[in-house]
Amino acid sequence: MSSSVLSPAAAAEPSPRHKSLVLAICCISIVVVVMDISVVNVALPTIGRELRAPESGLQWTVDAYTLVLAGFLVLAGSTADRVGRRRVFQAGLAAFGLGSLLCGLAPGIGWLIAARVLQAVGGTMLNPVAMAIVANTFTDAAERARAIGVFASMSGLALALGPIVGGALVDAFGWRSVFWINIPIVAVAIVCAARFVPESRAARARRFDPVGQALMVLVLGSVVYAIIESRSLGWTSPVIVGLLAVAALGVAGILGYEPRRADPLLELRLFRSVPFGSAIVIALFALCAFGAFLFVTPQYLQDVRGLAPVTAGLCLLPVGLPVLVIAPLTGRLVGARGPLLPLVVAGTALALGGGMSLRLGPDTPLWAVLAIYLLFGVFLGAVNPPITNAAISGMPRSMAGLAGSLASTGRQTGTTLGVAISGTVIGPRTAQGGTAFTSATQGVWWMILGLGAGVLALGAVSSTPWAHRTAERAGTSL
């Protein structure tokens, strides 16, 4: 028996063309949400100059968005499973469009950060919900794996192409245009969702968990705020120590409270599956590395090498183009042979990219810089499909929204931490440029190298027969 309930109009099996339209609409939503994580990065130097924003303000411009995404994705996924995925999806599109409009009108950095929060509230209703819609539209396992591969490739492609699109928009129309471009796209998606996306919900509604939600936001917010403000306050400051203590107590509260609920926000039993748990940690590692890369790289290209925004964006083509080619192939490979080979490729490329970036300087030949960026493109193209497929595969369809939202939470948490850590590392020397800036980034590249090694190790562990047995047991218990 199906574990999702469809509206009467959508009860019949959709035609292949109808399924393709649903996939396309969901891909559009993921493109605008994910691209807004990276599209802003290339605009940061211009935003900083025009709004006279400090480095911490630029960090919060990125992290206010990703932090809200990370904190509320699980709530949005489970709410969509309960009240209707199309309804939540359309509400998310509307909120995201309004937030984009307000970002483009922001008169100062504080207003911009606040508008980014509203944008992210809409984004929380799009990312995991779109993936749940895809998972429930494509019911055949092999067909679903291919569709998820396409969906995941759009996520990676949007993240990689964001700086390229952003650079062109900033040069031609100013930084505000990177937000205004979302509005017509969102308007079209709202109309198409009403026309083509079937309504669906879980057969049994999960109840709202306000305590779990509050604890999750408390943990993420405390950690990120402590990292960003540690540069100005110092790690031994009572404020920073207090924030880290609050985060530790929040984790303890989650571990103690959530298992006792019938419908917890964080279904910890999912983590009994080693492939699922590994996928979440790999997502965190991978996007922490890429978030750091995207935060540092536009500033290196513009402030150290003196390139214009559009030229800096074009320098990231070696990141975006491999994603376009590799991600769909990886999706098919994961469906046919499993995630091990893509994760080995991704971890190796990330570690090599971090290691080779240690030698970047103001006068590094541009061809060498582009070759390094190509490694990051190979990594991003290979890493997303196995993460997404592992999060969904083997789990009941009634929990598709929750499982998918946890994978997205791992990604957004990783991006948030990557920006927070890299901004804290380079912050004191950002204004100096030149060798002072590139020297400050050494710690960032070492971190990325280590995270690449972590992706390799987790990919190997999660592909063992023992790991597959844990996934089977977890799926049966759920």
C-alpha positions in Angstrom: 0.0 0.0 0.0 1.3 3.5 -0.8 2.4 5.5 2.1 1.5 8.8 0.5 -2.0 10.1 -0.1 -2.7 11.9 -3.5 -5.5 14.3 -4.3 -8.3 12.7 -6.4 -7.1 14.6 -9.5 -3.7 13.1 -9.1 -4.7 9.6 -8.1 -4.0 8.2 -11.5 -0.4 7.4 -12.5 1.0 10.5 -14.2 2.2 10.2 -17.8 5.9 10.3 -18.5 5.5 13.9 -20.0 3.6 15.0 -16.8 6.3 13.5 -14.6 9.0 15.4 -16.6 7.1 18.6 -16.1 6.9 18.0 -12.4 10.6 17.3 -12.3 11.3 20.5 -14.3 9.3 22.6 -11.9 11.0 21.2 -8.9 14.4 21.7 -10.5 13.5 25.4 -11.1 12.8 25.8 -7.4 16.1 24.2 -6.4 18.0 26.2 -8.8 16.8 29.6 -7.5 17.2 28.5 -3.8 20.6 27.0 -4.1 21.9 29.6 -6.6 21.1 32.3 -4.0 23.7 30.7 -1.7 26.5 31.1 -4.2 25.3 34.0 -6.5 25.7 36.4 -3.6 29.4 35.5 -3.1 30.6 37.2 -6.2 28.6 40.3 -5.3 30.1 40.5 -1.7 33.0 42.8 -2.5 30.6 45.3 -4.3 28.1 45.0 -1.5 30.8 45.6 1.1 31.9 48.8 -0.7 28.5 50.2 -1.4 26.9 49.5 1.9 30.2 50.0 3.9 29.8 46.6 5.5 32.4 45.0 7.7 33.6 41.4 7.0 31.3 40.1 9.7 28.4 41.8 7.9 29.3 40.0 4.6 29.5 36.7 6.5 26.0 37.2 7.9 24.7 38.1 4.4 25.5 34.5 3.4 25.0 32.8 6.8 21.7 34.4 7.7 20.3 32.7 4.6 22.0 29.3 5.1 21.4 29.2 8.8 17.7 29.6 8.5 17.7 27.0 5.8 19.5 24.6 8.0 17.4 25.3 11.1 14.0 25.0 9.5 14.3 22.5 6.6 13.3 19.6 8.8 10.2 21.4 10.0 9.3 22.4 6.4 9.7 18.8 5.2 7.6 17.3 7.9 5.0 20.0 7.7 4.7 19.4 3.9 4.2 15.7 4.6 1.4 16.6 6.9 -0.5 19.5 5.3 0.3 19.0 1.6 3.5 19.2 -0.4 2.2 21.4 -3.2 0.6 23.8 -0.8 3.8 24.3 1.1 5.8 24.4 -2.1 3.7 27.3 -3.5 3.8 29.2 -0.2 7.6 28.8 -0.2 7.9 30.2 -3.7 5.8 33.3 -2.7 7.9 34.0 0.4 11.1 33.5 -1.5 10.0 36.0 -4.2 9.0 38.6 -1.6 12.3 38.2 0.2 14.2 38.6 -3.1 12.3 41.9 -3.8 13.2 43.2 -0.3 16.9 42.2 -0.7 17.0 44.3 -3.9 15.6 47.3 -2.1 17.7 47.0 1.1 19.3 50.4 2.0 21.9 49.0 4.4 23.6 45.8 5.5 21.2 45.2 8.4 18.1 45.4 6.1 19.8 43.1 3.6 20.5 40.5 6.3 16.8 40.7 7.5 15.5 40.3 3.9 17.8 37.3 3.4 16.2 35.7 6.4 12.7 36.1 4.8 14.2 34.7 1.5 15.5 31.7 3.5 12.1 31.1 5.1 10.7 30.6 1.7 13.7 28.5 0.7 13.0 26.1 3.5 9.7 25.3 2.0 11.2 24.5 -1.4 14.3 22.4 -1.1 13.2 19.3 0.8 9.6 19.6 -0.3 10.6 19.6 -4.0 12.7 16.5 -3.4 9.7 14.8 -1.7 7.5 15.7 -4.6 10.0 14.1 -7.0 10.3 11.0 -4.8 6.5 10.5 -4.7 6.0 11.3 -8.4 8.5 8.7 -9.6 7.4 5.5 -8.0 9.7 3.0 -9.8 13.0 2.6 -7.9 15.3 2.9 -10.9 13.2 5.7 -12.4 13.3 7.5 -9.1 17.1 7.2 -8.8 17.5 8.8 -12.3 15.1 11.6 -11.4 16.9 12.2 -8.1 20.1 12.3 -10.0 18.8 15.0 -12.3 17.4 16.9 -9.3 20.7 16.7 -7.4 22.7 17.7 -10.5 20.6 20.9 -10.7 21.5 21.6 -7.1 25.2 21.3 -7.7 25.0 23.1 -11.0 23.2 26.1 -9.4 25.7 26.2 -6.7 28.6 26.2 -9.1 27.1 28.6 -11.7 25.9 31.1 -9.1 29.1 33.1 -9.1 29.2 33.2 -12.9 25.6 34.5 -13.2 26.2 36.8 -10.3 29.3 38.3 -11.8 27.5 39.1 -15.1 24.6 40.6 -13.3 26.7 42.7 -11.0 28.8 44.1 -13.8 25.8 44.9 -16.0 23.1 46.0 -13.6 24.6 46.2 -10.1 24.5 43.9 -7.1 20.7 44.4 -6.5 20.0 42.6 -9.7 21.2 39.2 -8.3 18.0 39.3 -6.2 15.6 40.9 -8.6 16.3 38.2 -11.2 14.5 35.7 -8.9 11.1 37.4 -9.1 9.9 36.5 -12.6 11.3 32.9 -12.2 9.4 32.4 -9.0 6.2 33.9 -10.6 6.3 31.4 -13.5 7.0 28.5 -11.0 4.0 29.4 -8.9 1.7 29.2 -11.9 3.2 26.0 -13.2 3.0 24.3 -9.8 -0.7 25.1 -9.6 -1.2 23.6 -13.0 1.0 20.5 -13.0 2.2 19.5 -9.5 -0.1 16.9 -7.9 -1.0 17.4 -4.2 0.3 14.7 -1.9 0.9 14.1 1.8 2.0 11.4 4.1 -0.7 8.8 5.0 -0.1 9.5 8.7 0.5 13.1 9.8 3.6 13.8 12.0 2.8 16.2 14.8 4.6 19.5 15.3 7.6 19.3 17.7 8.2 22.8 19.1 10.7 21.7 21.6 12.8 19.8 19.1 12.6 22.8 16.7 13.7 25.2 19.3 16.6 23.0 20.4 17.8 22.6 16.8 17.8 26.4 16.1 19.5 27.0 19.4 22.3 24.6 18.6 22.9 25.9 15.1 22.5 29.5 15.9 24.8 29.4 18.9 27.6 27.6 17.1 27.5 29.9 14.0 27.3 33.1 16.1 30.2 32.0 18.3 32.4 31.2 15.2 31.6 34.5 13.4 32.0 36.8 16.5 35.0 34.9 17.9 37.3 37.1 15.9 36.2 40.3 17.5 35.4 38.9 21.0 38.0 36.2 21.4 37.4 32.5 22.1 37.8 32.9 25.8 35.2 35.7 25.9 32.3 34.9 28.3 29.9 35.5 25.5 31.6 32.9 23.2 32.1 30.4 26.0 28.5 30.8 27.0 27.3 30.3 23.4 29.2 27.1 23.1 27.9 25.9 26.4 24.4 26.6 25.2 25.0 24.6 22.1 26.3 21.6 24.1 23.3 21.7 26.3 21.1 21.9 23.2 22.7 18.8 21.8 22.1 17.0 25.1 18.5 18.1 25.1 18.0 16.8 21.6 19.5 13.4 22.4 17.4 13.2 25.6 14.1 14.5 24.4 13.6 13.5 20.8 13.7 9.7 21.2 10.8 9.9 23.7 8.5 11.6 21.3 6.1 9.6 19.0 6.7 12.0 16.1 10.1 13.7 16.8 11.3 16.6 14.6 14.6 14.7 14.3 13.9 11.0 13.8 17.1 9.7 15.3 16.2 6.1 14.3 17.1 7.2 10.7 20.7 7.4 11.9 20.8 3.7 12.7 21.4 3.3 9.0 25.1 3.8 8.4 24.6 4.8 4.7 22.1 7.4 5.8 24.1 8.8 8.7 27.2 8.8 6.5 25.4 10.7 3.8 24.4 13.4 6.2 28.0 13.8 7.5 29.4 13.7 3.9 26.9 16.4 3.0 28.1 18.5 5.9 31.8 17.9 5.1 31.3 18.5 1.3 29.4 21.7 1.6 31.5 23.1 4.4 34.4 22.8 2.0 32.6 24.2 -0.9 31.1 27.0 1.1 34.5 28.0 2.3 35.8 27.8 -1.3 33.0 30.1 -2.6 33.5 32.6 0.2 37.2 33.0 -0.3 37.5 32.6 -4.1 35.6 35.7 -5.3 37.5 37.9 -2.9 40.8 36.4 -4.0 39.9 36.9 -7.7 38.6 40.5 -7.2 40.6 41.9 -4.3 43.9 40.1 -4.8 44.1 39.7 -8.6 42.1 42.8 -9.4 39.5 41.1 -11.7 36.1 42.6 -12.5 33.1 40.8 -11.1 32.1 39.4 -14.5 35.7 38.2 -15.2 35.8 36.6 -11.7 32.6 34.8 -12.4 33.9 33.5 -15.7 36.9 32.2 -13.9 34.5 29.8 -12.1 33.3 28.2 -15.3 35.7 25.3 -14.7 33.6 24.7 -11.6 30.2 24.8 -13.2 30.8 23.0 -16.5 32.0 19.7 -15.0 28.9 19.7 -12.8 26.7 19.9 -15.9 28.4 16.9 -17.4 29.3 14.7 -14.4 26.3 15.0 -12.2 23.8 13.3 -14.5 26.3 10.6 -15.3 26.9 10.2 -11.5 23.1 9.9 -10.9 22.9 7.0 -13.4 26.0 5.4 -12.0 24.6 5.5 -8.4 21.4 4.0 -9.6 23.2 1.1 -11.3 26.3 0.4 -9.2 25.9 2.3 -5.9 27.6 5.4 -4.4 31.2 4.2 -3.7 33.0 5.2 -7.0 31.4 8.7 -7.1 32.3 9.4 -3.5 35.9 8.2 -4.1 36.2 10.6 -7.1 34.6 13.4 -5.1 36.8 13.0 -2.0 40.0 12.7 -4.0 39.2 15.8 -6.2 38.3 17.8 -3.1 41.5 16.9 -1.2 43.6 17.6 -4.3 41.9 20.9 -4.8 42.5 22.0 -1.2 46.1 20.8 -1.3 46.9 22.5 -4.6 45.2 25.7 -3.5 47.9 26.1 -0.8 50.2 27.4 -3.5 47.9 30.1 -4.8 49.3 33.6 -4.7 48.8 37.0 -6.4 51.0 36.0 -9.3 49.9 32.4 -9.8 49.4 31.8 -13.6 45.7 32.0 -14.4 45.8 28.6 -16.2 47.0 27.0 -12.9 44.2 28.7 -11.0 41.6 27.4 -13.5 43.1 23.9 -13.3 42.6 23.9 -9.5 39.0 25.1 -9.9 38.4 22.3 -12.3 39.1 19.9 -9.4 36.4 21.6 -7.4 34.0 21.2 -10.3 34.7 17.4 -10.5 34.1 17.1 -6.8 30.8 19.0 -6.8 29.5 17.0 -9.8 30.3 13.7 -8.2 29.2 14.3 -4.6 25.6 15.4 -4.7 23.7 12.5 -6.4 25.1 9.8 -3.9 24.2 12.0 -0.9 20.6 12.6 -2.1 20.0 9.0 -3.2 21.4 7.6 0.1 19.1 9.8 2.1 16.0 8.6 0.3 16.8 5.0 -0.6 15.6 2.4 1.8 13.4 4.8 3.7 9.6 4.6 3.7 8.0 7.0 1.2 5.9 8.5 4.0 9.2 9.9 5.5 10.5 11.2 2.1 10.1 14.8 3.2 11.9 14.2 6.5 14.7 12.1 5.2 15.3 14.6 2.3 15.2 17.6 4.6 17.9 16.0 6.8 20.2 15.7 3.8 19.5 19.3 2.9 20.1 20.3 6.5 23.5 18.7 6.4 24.3 20.7 3.2 23.1 24.0 4.6 24.8 23.5 7.9 28.0 22.7 6.1 27.7 25.8 3.9 27.0 27.9 7.0 30.0 26.6 8.9 32.3 26.9 5.9 31.5 30.6 5.5 31.7 31.2 9.2 35.0 29.5 9.6 36.7 30.9 6.5 35.5 34.4 7.2 36.9 34.2 10.7 40.2 32.9 9.4 40.7 35.5 6.7 38.8 38.4 8.3 41.7 40.4 9.9 43.6 40.4 6.6 40.8 40.9 4.0 41.4 44.6 3.6 45.2 44.1 3.1 44.9 42.0 -0.1 47.9 40.6 -1.8 50.2 38.1 -0.1 48.6 39.0 3.3 45.2 37.7 2.1 46.6 34.5 0.4 48.7 33.8 3.5 45.6 34.0 5.6 43.8 31.5 3.4 46.3 28.7 4.1 44.2 27.5 7.1 41.1 27.4 4.9 42.8 25.2 2.2 44.2 22.8 4.9 40.6 22.4 6.2 39.3 21.6 2.8 42.0 19.0 2.2 41.0 17.3 5.5 37.3 17.4 4.6 38.1 15.7 1.3 39.9 12.9 3.2 36.8 12.6 5.4 34.5 12.2 2.4 36.8 9.4 1.1 36.8 7.6 4.4 33.0 7.9 5.0 32.3 6.8 1.4 34.3 3.6 1.9 32.7 2.8 5.3 29.1 3.4 4.1 29.5 1.1 1.1 30.5 -2.0 3.1 28.1 -5.0 3.4 27.8 -4.3 7.1 26.6 -0.8 6.4 24.0 -2.1 3.9 22.7 -4.4 6.6 22.2 -1.5 9.0 20.2 0.3 6.3 17.9 -2.7 5.8 17.3 -3.0 9.6 16.6 0.8 9.9 14.2 0.7 7.0 12.3 -2.2 8.5 12.1 -0.6 12.0 10.6 2.6 10.4 
